[in-house]
């Protein structure tokens, strides 16, 4: 269920927000709702392993020091 909400903000901010929303193909209401969700829902802290797993299949051992691997590769120009 959606509920109407009245907000009071600066005219110039509303104008620029409407332009931004239009460029994004969304509405000010949707932007506001997404923002409220982002600040009220606790964010799950992601580890580098979580990010690697999102990439799909890999052969990296979860116990590998990825930071060290990165710097070693960088040192060798990889």
Residue pairs with C-beta under 8 A, 6 or more apart in sequence:
5 32
7 32
9 17
14 28
17 28
17 31
18 28
20 31
21 27
21 28
21 30
21 31
24 31
48 66
48 67
49 62
49 66
52 58
52 60
52 66
60 66
